[in-house]
Structures are given as C-alpha cells and as structure tokens.
Amino acid sequence: MVRSDTVAAIRETLAAATPEIRAGLPGRREKGDEENPSGDRRLAADEYADDLLEERLGGLDGVGEYASEEQRDAVDVGGGLSVAVDPLDGSSNLKPNNVMGTIVGVYDAPLPARGRDLVAAGYVLYGPITTMAFAHDGSVTEYLVEEGSTTPLREDVTIPDEPTVYGFGGHVPDWPDDFTAYVEEVESELKLRYSGAMIGDVNQVLTYGGVFAYPALKSTPSGKLRLQFEGNPVGYVVESAGGRASDGTGSVLDVDPDGLHDRTPVYMGNASLVDRVESALD
C-alpha cells in the first residue's frame, strides 16, 4: 500500500472508531489502579480507547508501529508508517462531562521521531457534535463525523488573521515570571477560553484565531504535554493551517526527542502571538 493510501486508511479508520469510543465513555469514568508511563492515573475509558485503536490502527496494512501515551513502549505491528496516539486527550474532563478527544500522528520514521517526520496528523473532538481536523500535504480539512463516516465541513482551514481567544494551562502561581508578563498583555486583548483539553482549546484557535499554551512551569521546566502524542501532531495541524507551534525557542516540530514519552512546553496559534511569546521568554 502506498503511503497516501495508508494515510487515508488511518483517517477513515479513526473516524470509523469514534462511535464506539463515544459509546464506551459513560460506563468507564472511574480511575483504574495503574498509571500510564507519564505517571497519570488512567481511566477505564483511556484503556478502552487505547485497546480499540491499537486493534484498528495497528491492524492496517502499511502501519508498522503503534505507540500510545498509555503504553510504555511502541508496538511492532508490521512494516510501514508509525502511528502515535493519545487515545483520550483531556480524559479528566469525562467526570464533569466536558470536551475531550483523540489525537493521532502519522510518522514516516521509527518512534520516537521529530515532528518533521510527520506525514499527517489530526484529532477527533467529542463535543456536542463529533468533528475531526486532519492535516496532510500541507492542508487541513475539518470533517463532521456521523456514524463513523466523514463529511467535509471546511477545506484548506487557516487560522483567522484577527485573533480572538486564548487559553493557557498549568497552575498560575507555577508560571515563570516572563510567561506571566506575556499573559498580562494578552488577556487585555483576547477572550479567555480554556477547557482543560488541549485539542478543545486548539480547535477554538483554529476557529477564531488566538493562542494556546501549556508553558514550561517552575516545577516542570520540561513542560507537561507529550512531544510524540500531543505537541508534534497538534503542532503539525496548526502549522499546516498557517499558524506557528513553538516550544518557546522555535518550532516544536524541530525538537529532537530522547524518548517516547518526552514532554515539551507548547505555544500554538497565530504567528504574531507565538512570535511575541518567544520574545517574552528570551
């Protein structure tokens, strides 16, 4: 199977799995006994979504490696592209019934890999409706997902030139002083929109323009979000939509990973706002 066909199969398989993932959420809101490799207590829903996606995506011809935020090591499933998945981004939102989703990155390299090795990436958003933003060949398409099938809603998605919203993660007293100074400027210009799920906030930026950040913190200078499963794939979507995705010094896609579960600070959105945060952090 040629690479473009594999990418299309990954996108279609992810969409086809969404009704089962959504249907499996109500009865899986409790925490399990185990932690994932990043030290977070897993919900039964995390485990369910991970098992389902490993079976479906890992079973595709042309996929050679499946890796998940929920598993310590990548799984060899054959030969071909590498798929890195956050099965339920924002799963802590399940208890209060807030937005969450699924992130997938498709790498043409063994994992861990640089973001420049991505050939496609996207995310499914479980909101009032189910949508999927998927980037491939430098273009982003937003789909409506109904009964596992996709209908394009917006093609060639670009971040609006006039930014409107911002959302920043982390405990505010734990923010470094230089980032706090940047926030004080931005909050006088934009509207706060923060959901507790990275892709919920990034999707607002894609829709309205603005900036999302989960900064380096005083307690965790390396950041919280995972490079392979969150920073790179979502950064690929943002940059394909004409924005910027930075680790505070340059494009997050240029970061050389040391391990599968490396963390990174992220700053994503309109290029002008990300440029400003990089200047503020110098």
N, C-alpha and C positions, 0 to 999 in steps of 0.2 A: 504493500500500500504506500503510495507516495505521500510526502509529508503533508501537503494541503488536504488530502483526503482524510488523513489521520486527525488533523486539527478539526475538520468538520465533524468527524465522528465523535470526538471528545465533546465538542459543543452540543451536539444533538443528544449524546448520552447523558450529559449533565442535566440538560433540560428535561429529559425523559425521567430522570430520577427525582425531580423536585416534588411531584405529587406524593411520592412515598415518604420522602423526608418530612414534608409538612404534615402528612397524616400521622407520622410516628412521633410527633413532638408532644401532644397532650399527655400521654402516659409516661413520659420519660423526663420529667422535670426535676427528679431527685438527683443528688450527687452520689456518685459511686464511691468505692473505697480506695481507688487508685488515683495517682497523679499522672499527668502527662509528662513528657520529658522536660517541659519548661517549668514544672513544679506547680501547675494549676490542678485543682481537683476537677476531675471530669464528671460531666453529667451523663446519665444514661443516654441522653439524646446525642451527645458527642460520639459516643461509642457506636451507636446505631448508625448514624450518618457516615461515620468512617468505614464501618464494615460494608455498608451498601456501596459506597463509592469505590472502595478497593475492589470489590467484586465486579462492578460495572466498568469502571475506567481501566482497571488493571487487566480486564479480560479482552480489551480491544486489540485487534491486530495493529501493529505499528506503535504500540506503547511498550516500552522496555523496562520502565521503573515507575513504581508508585511510592510516593512519600507523603506523609501526613503529619500535621502538628501533633497528632495524638499518638504517634508511634516513634520509638527511639531511632530506628534505622529505616532506610529505604528498602522496599521490597522489589526484588528482581522478578519481573513478570514476563520477560521475553527479550525482544530486541526492538529498538526504536527510540521514540521520544520519551522524555522523563516528565511525569506529572506530579506536581506538588500541590497539596490540597489543605486548606483549612476547612474542615467539614462543616463547622458551625461557628462562624465568626460572630462574636457577641452573644455566646450561649448563656452568659449570665443574665441576659435580658429575657430568657424564657420564663423565669419565675414571675416577673411583673408583666409579661406579655408585651414586650417592646420589640422593635425591629431587630432582625438578625439575618444571616445569610450564609452563603458558601462561596469560597474563593478558590480558583484554580489557576495555576501557572503551568505553561507547557514549555519545557526547556529542550533545546537541541544539544544537550550535554549531560553527562552524569552529574548527579547531585552529591554535594552542594555545588551550585553553579552561580555565575554572575547574572545579573539581570539582563545584560546584553545578549545572553544566550537564550532568552525567551523568544519564541516564535509566535506565541499567542498567550492571552490571559483574559480572565473575566471573572465576574461574580454574579451570583443569583441573590436577589434581595427579596426576603419574605416579609413584605409589607401588607397593606390592605389588598394589593394585588401582587402577583409574583412577576418580577421583571429580571432580565439578565442583560448586563452590559458586557460585551465581548469585543476584544481588540485583536486584530490580525492584519498583517501587511500595512501597518500604519494608520488604520482606520478603526473607529469604534462604532458599533451598532448596538442600540438598545432594543431589546425584544420584550414583548409581552409573552409570558409563559402560561398557557392554559392546557390542562390535562396532558402535560408533558410535551406539547408542541409549541413552536415559536412563531410569532408574527412580528415583523419589524415595526417598531414604533418610531424610531429616529435613526437615520443613517448618517454616517460621517459626523458623529457627535463631536462638537467642540465646546470647550468651556466658554461661557459668555464673557465678553470683553469687560463688562461693567460688573465687578464683584459685589455680592450682596451678603453672604453668610460666612461665619467662621465657627469652628468647633475644635477645642483643644483638650486633650486627655491628660491624665495624671493629677495627683493631689496638688492643689495650688501652692501650699507652702513648700512643696518639694521642687517647684520650678526654679531653675537658676535665675539669677538676677537679670542677666541680659535678655533672657526669653520673657521674663515678666515685664520688662520695659517695652518690648515689642508688643506684647498683648495690650498694654495700656494704650498704645497708639491705635491698634486695630479695632479694639472694642468701641472706640468712638466713631468708627467709620462703617462698621458692619453689624449685622444682627447675629446674636448667638444662636447656634443650632448644634446641640450635642446630644447624641442618642446613646452613647455607650457601646456602639458597634461601629467599627471603623468604616465598613462599607456603607452604612446608613449615612454617615457624615460625608464621606467622599461622594456619594451619589447626590447629596444636596449641592456640593460644589460643582459637580458636572451639570446640574440642572440650573443653578442660579449664579454660579461664579463665586469665588471666595477662596478660603484656605482652611485646610485641616492639618492638625499637627498632633503628634504624640511625641513630645520633646525628650531629649536627654534630661534626666532628673538628677537632683543632688544625690539621691540614694542609689540610682541606677544609671550611671553616665552612659552606658551602652544602649539605653533605651529599653522599651518593653516589647514592641512588636517584632515578630519574627521575619527575618530577611527573606527566606525562601518562600514562606507561605503567605505573607501579608505585604511586606514592604516592596519586594520586587514585582509580584503580579499586579497589585493595585497601582504601583508607580508606573508600570508599563501601560495600563489603561489611561492614566492621567496624562502621561507624555504623548500617547497616541492621540489624545483629544486636544493637543496643543498647549497643555499646561506643563508644569515642572514638578518633579518629585525628587526631593533632596534629603540627604542625611545630615544636613547642616553645613556641609563643606562643598558638595557637588551632587551630581545625580546619584540617587540611590542605586541606580542600575549599574554603576561603575564600581560598587563595593566588591572587594574580593572576599568571599566567605572562608572562614576557617572550619566551620562545622555546620551540620544540617540544621541545627536549632539556634544558630546565631541570632542575636537581637540587633535592632538598629533604631535610632531616632528617625522619625519621618516628618517631613513638612511638604505638603502637596497642595496644588491649586494653581491659580493664576500666576503666571511667571513673575509679574511685578511684585506680588505679595511674597513669593518664595525668595526672590532676589533680596527683598528687604529683610527677611528673617536671617538669611545668610550673612548679610552685612551687620545685623544686630548681634550675631553670635561671634563675629570676628574678634 
